[in-house]
Amino acid sequence: MTLRIGTRGSRLALWQADAVAAALRSNGYATEQVIIKTTGDRSQERPVPGDDSKRQFVKEIEDALLAGDIDIAVHSAKDLPVDLPDTLTIAACLPREDPRDALVLPHGTPAGDLDATLARLPREARIGTGSVRRSGQLKPIVPQATFAPVRGNVDTRVRKLDAGEFDALILACAGLRRLGLDERITTAVPLDRCVPAPGQGIVATETRVDDDGARRALMRIHDDDAGYSLTAERTLVVALGGGCDLPLGAIAVHSEGTLELHAAVASLDGSRILRHTMKGPASAAADLGHRVADALTRAGARELL
């Protein structure tokens, strides 16, 4: 049996698909990659309108999975909508890479801590990010800065930065590290300054619920810690009634069988940020997500979202 793996064609997406394929091959499975162009790939220079924006990097891959053209879909977990089709399921996660956000300054800027890096920015810096979560949490730290959308894959965004279109970018540490671009991380933003997107740093695999062969294969490569974290984080998003493009951060950190779930909800202008942290057994990850969502709801999170 050869497992057909569906993936986008960007360098980072191919890295993720290669990692899944290598893990499957090490367990005795043959694999074949199928590259699929998504709505997001076709809209590199402009935002995706309407509801398609929520599934812009997954819809065509899921369609291929539903049609039986592929057996496994590989995604960055933070791009995966919480409302999966009823006949599809997340079957396995790879071990989590550094989940923090990275502040990236132009080529040649020395690395440093967050405060030293911020001091190097112009007073009215133009910072590239299309994430309302990032801009909402970071606006109080750099109140004079302008946050502007930047599209394209990681390499394209970094080129735009070095060409002078922006004074800084905010990207995921995980993607930069996986592409061998560690040296471009001017500083990794501490979790208590900017809570990452739910699922950030996790590679997730999706398959059909009734495909027992693919599900058994993927169970062989599943990382329990990443799976528990993703469950807690996605449960929180669902419980708050959220989707992908919200000013909501969530990260579940492991410690000796316990999860500590950190969450933050920010107003779009950064004038109000609600934070909550709670611990619970990793085996009860979904319950932890619900409890944190309840606490944030009582504090007024739904009004901000």
Stockholm file with secondary structure:
# STOCKHOLM 1.0

chainA/1-305         MTLRIGTRGSRLALWQADAVAAALRSNGYATEQVIIKTTGDRSQERPVPGDDSKRQFVKEIEDALLAGDIDIAVHSAKDLPVDLPDTLTIAACLPREDPRDALVLPHGTPAGDLDATLARLPREARIGTGSVRRSGQLKPIVPQATFAPVRGNVDTRVRKLDAGEFDALILACAGLRRLGLDERITTAVPLDRCVPAPGQGIVATETRVDDDGARRALMRIHDDDAGYSLTAERTLVVALGGGCDLPLGAIAVHSEGTLELHAAVASLDGSRILRHTMKGPASAAADLGHRVADALTRAGARELL
#=GR chainA/1-305 SS CEEEEEECCSHHHHHHHHHHHHHHHHTTCEEEEEECCCHHHHTTTSCCCGGGGGGTTTHHHHHHHHHTSCSEEEEEGGGSCSSCCTTEEEEEECCCCCCSEEEECSTTCCCCCHHHHHHTSCTTCEEECCCHHHHHHHTTTSTTCEEECCCSCHHHHHHHHHTTSCSEEEEEHHHHHHTTCGGGCSEECCTTTSCCCTTTTCEEEEEETTCHHHHHHHHTTCCHHHHHHHHHHHHHHHHTTCCSSSSEEEEEEEETTEEEEEEEEECTTSSCEEEEEEEEEGGGHHHHHHHHHHHHHHTTHHHHC
#=GC SS_cons         CEEEEEECCSHHHHHHHHHHHHHHHHTTCEEEEEECCCHHHHTTTSCCCGGGGGGTTTHHHHHHHHHTSCSEEEEEGGGSCSSCCTTEEEEEECCCCCCSEEEECSTTCCCCCHHHHHHTSCTTCEEECCCHHHHHHHTTTSTTCEEECCCSCHHHHHHHHHTTSCSEEEEEHHHHHHTTCGGGCSEECCTTTSCCCTTTTCEEEEEETTCHHHHHHHHTTCCHHHHHHHHHHHHHHHHTTCCSSSSEEEEEEEETTEEEEEEEEECTTSSCEEEEEEEEEGGGHHHHHHHHHHHHHHTTHHHHC
//
